[in-house]
Amino acid sequence: MPRSHLLDRDQLLARQAFQLRLVDTLRHQDRAEDIMRAAAAALGEYLGVARCGYGEIVDNGAVIHVTGDWTPDSAASAVGETHTLGAFAAPLFAELVAGRTVVVEDCRSDPRTSGHVDAWAEIQTRTMVVFPLSRHGELVAIFYVHDPEPHFWDHTEIALVEDVALRTADAVERVRAEADSKANERRYRSLFNSIDAGFCVIEMRFAADGTAEDYRFIEVNDGFVDYTGLQGAAGRWMREMVPDHEQYWFDRFGSVARTGNPVRFQDVAGGLDHRWYEVQAYRVDAMDLHHVAVLFTDITERRRAEIALEQSREELELATRAARLGRFDYRPQAGTLTWDDRCRELFGLPPGAPVDYEASFIAGLHPDDRAVTRAAVDAALEPDGLRGFDIEYRVIGLADGVERHLVAHGITFFEARTPVRMIGTVFDVTRDRHAQATLVETSERLRLAGRATNDAIWDWDLRRDHIVWNDALEQAYGHRIAAIDPSGAWWIDHIHPEDRARVDHSIHAVIDGDAVDWTDEYRFARADGSYADVFDRGYVIRDARGAAVRMIGAMLDQSTRKAAERQLRAVNERLAETVVATTADRNRLWDLSGDIMLRAAFDGTIVAANPAWTAMLGWDMGSILHTPLFALLHPDDVERTAAAAAGLARGETIARIDNR
């Protein structure tokens, strides 16, 4: 201890003045190393010695690490050096460990050092004062004063060394404690804000009757905002921010603040968008402060899923029964398999029959499907896999021998990375697969039939707007099926512009109405840009509600017939023009000819006569028309003329008839 009681008044005042200067110097230092060096420099200059310093003991006293050292020549400072204590220092070290200040006036004459004069001379030390600094009874550092010349240390000097040593040690411990506190605070804040959870410290406020009525946020971490959506919460009251926050939150936290009993629970916060939280709360700080630390995570999605699952269990039970689904439950760690009776039925077993994974499930699989099905189940049991499966396989009934096609869906549950349970359903699709096989066979027959005809057969899925064409589309019209857009729009776009609107209207009138049959004729573009005359007909397939879902038809190329019809129509038009011209010439001859002309029925009645009858014979038209021709003939010419008329009636050609 500093021996201040040994100082006279002047010495005490001088030492106090030095100490004030030292305190002023040290209070501006905030690093332990700077404090050690400043104290060593101040004391060394004051005492006028060759070296003064601060060394920390390491390796159980075997080594001294110099952390503060002063000499008049700053280049000779030993700061940062580490020295192993040799045998020559052992007697002195024992006194330091015992807590006594070591004072050596002359190393050559002092019995503790005289045996190692050369060793002390090597470190330029002949006189010294060394003060031990201990913590919890253990030597942790020394404060030393050395000089190469012998010196008698009076009690004032020794007391000053002791006092400076203690002040230095206190200052070093203070700044190190402050540094540790700051580091701890930084680590705390880093941990506080980096945890994947919300955290806050709240102060509870109680009403006069002891009811927890509100709480104020003292501190919140970064995750708090993410999990609550509350901005700027620190320093504010919960009722102020969320007025409709449920009372049970205040009651629970209030109980923790009063009793000190921590709680852990899950509940919903209606005022915070109905979020669900898992919460841990415990009291912190003095009991009368009513401080509670709250650690929480948002489990909204999980809880909503759990609630939905609970609500759907009954519905699922009813649905599986109605859908005739088989259910299974496999526990891989225990090796147990559970089937309901529907699942047993699908594997050809009677109700209640015992089942086993290998002997029932694997053994019941069709040999060709066994390997791929086992692999799908094994993959679903891998924690890094899909954790489930959807697969179709065939089974051979274990008891009835019937082959069935089944679709299975399974999901695996894990604890950590260990699969503990797999549940799922099995559905019989045997009838569907047989129907599909029949459909494939029918489709193949239809494909072969389509290849055998020149008609372009089309199958239009109206829901997907997808048309399937047979090979005749390319053979008859040149369109490569792989290169076209298989839609209704492509077909409409290839109809002649003059026919397009009419055909589009006619086919959709059938599709959108309630008819099933459609026919139309139009011109359809070939791949080379020319148009084919087609006769198209289709049949609409409707669902149970009458909506058109599919249309199947055939497009007949009638270009050859249409061309012949157009050619015949042209010939007829030319013939009509010729008839018109010939008739006009005949009429001119009838009116202008000087020869008498008439037209009579096969019975001889005159139905028309030309003007020459009036000009040559003086007959008026009223007297001639409807008069029998034979009444005008000479009696000797009647028979011959009647015979000629009969020949004309039979289609004979009579070149000339002479009569009177």
HELIX and SHEET records of a PDB file:
HELIX    1   1 SER A    4  LEU A    6  5                                   3    
HELIX    2   2 ARG A    9  LEU A   26  1                                  18    
HELIX    3   3 ALA A   32  LEU A   47  1                                  16    
HELIX    4   4 SER A   74  ALA A   76  5                                   3    
HELIX    5   5 ALA A   87  ALA A   89  5                                   3    
HELIX    6   6 ALA A   90  VAL A   97  1                                   8    
HELIX    7   7 SER A  114  HIS A  116  5                                   3    
HELIX    8   8 VAL A  117  GLU A  122  1                                   6    
HELIX    9   9 HIS A  155  SER A  194  1                                  40    
HELIX   10  10 ASP A  222  THR A  228  1                                   7    
HELIX   11  11 MET A  238  MET A  241  1                                   4    
HELIX   12  12 GLN A  247  THR A  259  1                                  13    
HELIX   13  13 GLY A  270  LEU A  272  5                                   3    
HELIX   14  14 MET A  287  LEU A  289  5                                   3    
HELIX   15  15 THR A  300  ALA A  322  1                                  23    
HELIX   16  16 ASP A  341  LEU A  346  1                                   6    
HELIX   17  17 TYR A  357  ILE A  362  3                                   6    
HELIX   18  18 ALA A  363  GLY A  364  1                                   2    
HELIX   19  19 ARG A  370  ALA A  380  1                                  11    
HELIX   20  20 THR A  430  ARG A  451  1                                  22    
HELIX   21  21 ALA A  472  TYR A  477  1                                   6    
HELIX   22  22 ILE A  481  ALA A  483  5                                   3    
HELIX   23  23 GLY A  488  ASP A  493  1                                   6    
HELIX   24  24 PRO A  497  ASP A  512  1                                  16    
HELIX   25  25 SER A  559  LEU A  592  1                                  34    
HELIX   26  26 ALA A  612  ALA A  612  1                                   1    
HELIX   27  27 TRP A  613  LEU A  617  3                                   5    
HELIX   28  28 MET A  621  ILE A  624  1                                   4    
HELIX   29  29 LEU A  629  ALA A  631  5                                   3    
HELIX   30  30 PRO A  635  ALA A  649  1                                  15    
SHEET    1   A 6 THR A  82  THR A  84  0                                        
SHEET    2   A 6 VAL A  63  TRP A  70 -1                                        
SHEET    3   A 6 ARG A  51  VAL A  58 -1                                        
SHEET    4   A 6 GLU A 138  ASP A 147 -1                                        
SHEET    5   A 6 THR A 127  ARG A 135 -1                                        
SHEET    6   A 6 VAL A 102  VAL A 104 -1                                        
SHEET    1   B 5 ALA A 212  VAL A 220  0                                        
SHEET    2   B 5 GLY A 198  PHE A 206 -1                                        
SHEET    3   B 5 HIS A 291  ASP A 298 -1                                        
SHEET    4   B 5 ARG A 275  VAL A 284 -1                                        
SHEET    5   B 5 VAL A 263  ALA A 269 -1                                        
SHEET    1   C 5 THR A 336  TRP A 339  0                                        
SHEET    2   C 5 GLY A 326  ARG A 331 -1                                        
SHEET    3   C 5 THR A 418  ASP A 428 -1                                        
SHEET    4   C 5 GLU A 403  GLU A 415 -1                                        
SHEET    5   C 5 GLY A 388  ILE A 396 -1                                        
SHEET    1   D 5 HIS A 466  TRP A 469  0                                        
SHEET    2   D 5 ALA A 456  ASP A 461 -1                                        
SHEET    3   D 5 ALA A 548  ASP A 557 -1                                        
SHEET    4   D 5 TYR A 531  ARG A 542 -1                                        
SHEET    5   D 5 ASP A 517  ALA A 525 -1                                        
SHEET    1   E 2 LEU A 598  ALA A 600  0                                        
SHEET    2   E 2 ILE A 606  ALA A 609 -1                                        
END                                                                             
